[in-house]
Amino acid sequence: MDAAGNGFNIVILDACRNSPFTRSWRDTNQGLAQVNAPEGTLIAYSTSPGKVANDGDGRNGTYTGELLRRMKASDLTIEEMFESVRPE
């Protein structure tokens, strides 16, 4: 992201599935680890670090489905959009 030269980056992580790369000798924690990002980066997680989010019933997980629905609201700022997804 630093190399892209953008002033602002958005990363959205939906951890609704366990890692397929788990090995028996590795840690058995599920979900995503916390990520530190360069300055000017917004990281949105579907759940807390180390947790797994709800898969939902459709093509996307619950978090991604709500994001897609809320992104269509043109009257929301990016902060308001993410805040409106959180309770769902």
mmCIF file of the C-alpha atoms, coordinates in Angstrom:
data_MODEL
# 
_entry.id   MODEL 
# 
loop_
_atom_site.group_PDB 
_atom_site.id 
_atom_site.type_symbol 
_atom_site.label_atom_id 
_atom_site.label_alt_id 
_atom_site.label_comp_id 
_atom_site.label_asym_id 
_atom_site.label_entity_id 
_atom_site.label_seq_id 
_atom_site.pdbx_PDB_ins_code 
_atom_site.Cartn_x 
_atom_site.Cartn_y 
_atom_site.Cartn_z 
_atom_site.occupancy 
_atom_site.B_iso_or_equiv 
_atom_site.pdbx_formal_charge 
_atom_site.auth_seq_id 
_atom_site.auth_comp_id 
_atom_site.auth_asym_id 
_atom_site.auth_atom_id 
_atom_site.pdbx_PDB_model_num 
ATOM 1  C CA . MET A 1 1  ? 0.000   0.000   0.000  1.00 0.00 ? 1  MET A CA 1 
ATOM 2  C CA . ASP A 1 2  ? 2.917   2.340   0.673  1.00 0.00 ? 2  ASP A CA 1 
ATOM 3  C CA . ALA A 1 3  ? 4.219   1.752   -2.852 1.00 0.00 ? 3  ALA A CA 1 
ATOM 4  C CA . ALA A 1 4  ? 0.864   2.706   -4.400 1.00 0.00 ? 4  ALA A CA 1 
ATOM 5  C CA . GLY A 1 5  ? 1.363   6.286   -3.250 1.00 0.00 ? 5  GLY A CA 1 
ATOM 6  C CA . ASN A 1 6  ? -2.282  6.743   -2.251 1.00 0.00 ? 6  ASN A CA 1 
ATOM 7  C CA . GLY A 1 7  ? -3.123  9.208   0.474  1.00 0.00 ? 7  GLY A CA 1 
ATOM 8  C CA . PHE A 1 8  ? -5.798  6.881   1.824  1.00 0.00 ? 8  PHE A CA 1 
ATOM 9  C CA . ASN A 1 9  ? -6.340  3.110   1.616  1.00 0.00 ? 9  ASN A CA 1 
ATOM 10 C CA . ILE A 1 10 ? -9.282  0.962   2.696  1.00 0.00 ? 10 ILE A CA 1 
ATOM 11 C CA . VAL A 1 11 ? -8.842  -2.709  3.623  1.00 0.00 ? 11 VAL A CA 1 
ATOM 12 C CA . ILE A 1 12 ? -11.912 -4.818  4.451  1.00 0.00 ? 12 ILE A CA 1 
ATOM 13 C CA . LEU A 1 13 ? -11.333 -8.213  6.073  1.00 0.00 ? 13 LEU A CA 1 
ATOM 14 C CA . ASP A 1 14 ? -14.242 -10.616 6.394  1.00 0.00 ? 14 ASP A CA 1 
ATOM 15 C CA . ALA A 1 15 ? -13.063 -13.518 8.562  1.00 0.00 ? 15 ALA A CA 1 
ATOM 16 C CA . CYS A 1 16 ? -16.122 -15.703 8.133  1.00 0.00 ? 16 CYS A CA 1 
ATOM 17 C CA . ARG A 1 17 ? -14.160 -18.859 7.422  1.00 0.00 ? 17 ARG A CA 1 
ATOM 18 C CA . ASN A 1 18 ? -11.342 -20.655 9.180  1.00 0.00 ? 18 ASN A CA 1 
ATOM 19 C CA . SER A 1 19 ? -7.908  -20.673 7.583  1.00 0.00 ? 19 SER A CA 1 
ATOM 20 C CA . PRO A 1 20 ? -7.464  -23.588 5.183  1.00 0.00 ? 20 PRO A CA 1 
ATOM 21 C CA . PHE A 1 21 ? -3.728  -23.504 5.960  1.00 0.00 ? 21 PHE A CA 1 
ATOM 22 C CA . THR A 1 22 ? -3.964  -24.734 9.560  1.00 0.00 ? 22 THR A CA 1 
ATOM 23 C CA . ARG A 1 23 ? -1.572  -27.544 10.404 1.00 0.00 ? 23 ARG A CA 1 
ATOM 24 C CA . SER A 1 24 ? -1.674  -29.801 13.413 1.00 0.00 ? 24 SER A CA 1 
ATOM 25 C CA . TRP A 1 25 ? 1.593   -28.386 14.790 1.00 0.00 ? 25 TRP A CA 1 
ATOM 26 C CA . ARG A 1 26 ? 0.466   -24.786 14.490 1.00 0.00 ? 26 ARG A CA 1 
ATOM 27 C CA . ASP A 1 27 ? -1.630  -22.687 16.818 1.00 0.00 ? 27 ASP A CA 1 
ATOM 28 C CA . THR A 1 28 ? -5.293  -23.663 16.580 1.00 0.00 ? 28 THR A CA 1 
ATOM 29 C CA . ASN A 1 29 ? -6.680  -20.130 16.962 1.00 0.00 ? 29 ASN A CA 1 
ATOM 30 C CA . GLN A 1 30 ? -9.377  -19.251 14.473 1.00 0.00 ? 30 GLN A CA 1 
ATOM 31 C CA . GLY A 1 31 ? -10.051 -16.070 12.566 1.00 0.00 ? 31 GLY A CA 1 
ATOM 32 C CA . LEU A 1 32 ? -7.704  -13.291 11.560 1.00 0.00 ? 32 LEU A CA 1 
ATOM 33 C CA . ALA A 1 33 ? -4.808  -11.895 13.542 1.00 0.00 ? 33 ALA A CA 1 
ATOM 34 C CA . GLN A 1 34 ? -4.655  -8.168  14.178 1.00 0.00 ? 34 GLN A CA 1 
ATOM 35 C CA . VAL A 1 35 ? -2.981  -6.248  11.349 1.00 0.00 ? 35 VAL A CA 1 
ATOM 36 C CA . ASN A 1 36 ? -0.962  -3.045  11.663 1.00 0.00 ? 36 ASN A CA 1 
ATOM 37 C CA . ALA A 1 37 ? -1.195  -0.842  8.608  1.00 0.00 ? 37 ALA A CA 1 
ATOM 38 C CA . PRO A 1 38 ? 0.578   2.207   7.236  1.00 0.00 ? 38 PRO A CA 1 
ATOM 39 C CA . GLU A 1 39 ? -0.637  5.679   8.196  1.00 0.00 ? 39 GLU A CA 1 
ATOM 40 C CA . GLY A 1 40 ? -3.670  6.733   6.162  1.00 0.00 ? 40 GLY A CA 1 
ATOM 41 C CA . THR A 1 41 ? -5.176  3.237   6.101  1.00 0.00 ? 41 THR A CA 1 
ATOM 42 C CA . LEU A 1 42 ? -8.634  2.280   7.303  1.00 0.00 ? 42 LEU A CA 1 
ATOM 43 C CA . ILE A 1 43 ? -8.969  -1.409  8.174  1.00 0.00 ? 43 ILE A CA 1 
ATOM 44 C CA . ALA A 1 44 ? -12.478 -2.749  8.711  1.00 0.00 ? 44 ALA A CA 1 
ATOM 45 C CA . TYR A 1 45 ? -12.836 -6.164  10.333 1.00 0.00 ? 45 TYR A CA 1 
ATOM 46 C CA . SER A 1 46 ? -15.928 -8.338  10.262 1.00 0.00 ? 46 SER A CA 1 
ATOM 47 C CA . THR A 1 47 ? -15.159 -9.444  13.818 1.00 0.00 ? 47 THR A CA 1 
ATOM 48 C CA . SER A 1 48 ? -12.624 -9.110  16.619 1.00 0.00 ? 48 SER A CA 1 
ATOM 49 C CA . PRO A 1 49 ? -9.086  -10.483 16.090 1.00 0.00 ? 49 PRO A CA 1 
ATOM 50 C CA . GLY A 1 50 ? -8.967  -14.215 16.768 1.00 0.00 ? 50 GLY A CA 1 
ATOM 51 C CA . LYS A 1 51 ? -12.708 -14.655 16.156 1.00 0.00 ? 51 LYS A CA 1 
ATOM 52 C CA . VAL A 1 52 ? -14.668 -15.984 13.179 1.00 0.00 ? 52 VAL A CA 1 
ATOM 53 C CA . ALA A 1 53 ? -17.631 -14.021 11.822 1.00 0.00 ? 53 ALA A CA 1 
ATOM 54 C CA . ASN A 1 54 ? -21.017 -15.432 10.822 1.00 0.00 ? 54 ASN A CA 1 
ATOM 55 C CA . ASP A 1 55 ? -21.035 -17.057 7.366  1.00 0.00 ? 55 ASP A CA 1 
ATOM 56 C CA . GLY A 1 56 ? -24.619 -16.026 6.665  1.00 0.00 ? 56 GLY A CA 1 
ATOM 57 C CA . ASP A 1 57 ? -26.986 -17.868 4.354  1.00 0.00 ? 57 ASP A CA 1 
ATOM 58 C CA . GLY A 1 58 ? -26.208 -16.300 0.990  1.00 0.00 ? 58 GLY A CA 1 
ATOM 59 C CA . ARG A 1 59 ? -23.292 -15.909 -1.365 1.00 0.00 ? 59 ARG A CA 1 
ATOM 60 C CA . ASN A 1 60 ? -21.435 -13.623 1.058  1.00 0.00 ? 60 ASN A CA 1 
ATOM 61 C CA . GLY A 1 61 ? -20.881 -13.632 4.789  1.00 0.00 ? 61 GLY A CA 1 
ATOM 62 C CA . THR A 1 62 ? -23.181 -11.534 6.955  1.00 0.00 ? 62 THR A CA 1 
ATOM 63 C CA . TYR A 1 63 ? -20.654 -8.680  7.197  1.00 0.00 ? 63 TYR A CA 1 
ATOM 64 C CA . THR A 1 64 ? -19.941 -8.500  3.464  1.00 0.00 ? 64 THR A CA 1 
ATOM 65 C CA . GLY A 1 65 ? -23.644 -8.709  2.640  1.00 0.00 ? 65 GLY A CA 1 
ATOM 66 C CA . GLU A 1 66 ? -24.412 -5.771  4.932  1.00 0.00 ? 66 GLU A CA 1 
ATOM 67 C CA . LEU A 1 67 ? -21.477 -3.765  3.532  1.00 0.00 ? 67 LEU A CA 1 
ATOM 68 C CA . LEU A 1 68 ? -22.704 -4.274  -0.014 1.00 0.00 ? 68 LEU A CA 1 
ATOM 69 C CA . ARG A 1 69 ? -26.210 -3.188  0.973  1.00 0.00 ? 69 ARG A CA 1 
ATOM 70 C CA . ARG A 1 70 ? -25.056 -0.105  2.915  1.00 0.00 ? 70 ARG A CA 1 
ATOM 71 C CA . MET A 1 71 ? -22.507 1.044   0.304  1.00 0.00 ? 71 MET A CA 1 
ATOM 72 C CA . LYS A 1 72 ? -25.426 1.919   -1.958 1.00 0.00 ? 72 LYS A CA 1 
ATOM 73 C CA . ALA A 1 73 ? -26.616 4.648   0.433  1.00 0.00 ? 73 ALA A CA 1 
ATOM 74 C CA . SER A 1 74 ? -25.236 7.825   -1.129 1.00 0.00 ? 74 SER A CA 1 
ATOM 75 C CA . ASP A 1 75 ? -26.136 9.990   1.862  1.00 0.00 ? 75 ASP A CA 1 
ATOM 76 C CA . LEU A 1 76 ? -23.673 8.294   4.269  1.00 0.00 ? 76 LEU A CA 1 
ATOM 77 C CA . THR A 1 77 ? -20.049 9.180   4.933  1.00 0.00 ? 77 THR A CA 1 
ATOM 78 C CA . ILE A 1 78 ? -17.638 6.255   5.015  1.00 0.00 ? 78 ILE A CA 1 
ATOM 79 C CA . GLU A 1 79 ? -17.608 6.403   8.818  1.00 0.00 ? 79 GLU A CA 1 
ATOM 80 C CA . GLU A 1 80 ? -21.414 6.370   8.979  1.00 0.00 ? 80 GLU A CA 1 
ATOM 81 C CA . MET A 1 81 ? -21.558 3.483   6.525  1.00 0.00 ? 81 MET A CA 1 
ATOM 82 C CA . PHE A 1 82 ? -19.213 1.298   8.617  1.00 0.00 ? 82 PHE A CA 1 
ATOM 83 C CA . GLU A 1 83 ? -21.000 2.314   11.837 1.00 0.00 ? 83 GLU A CA 1 
ATOM 84 C CA . SER A 1 84 ? -24.362 1.332   10.333 1.00 0.00 ? 84 SER A CA 1 
ATOM 85 C CA . VAL A 1 85 ? -23.023 -2.139  9.461  1.00 0.00 ? 85 VAL A CA 1 
ATOM 86 C CA . ARG A 1 86 ? -21.659 -2.868  12.950 1.00 0.00 ? 86 ARG A CA 1 
ATOM 87 C CA . PRO A 1 87 ? -24.971 -3.644  14.724 1.00 0.00 ? 87 PRO A CA 1 
ATOM 88 C CA . GLU A 1 88 ? -26.059 -6.022  11.947 1.00 0.00 ? 88 GLU A CA 1 
# 
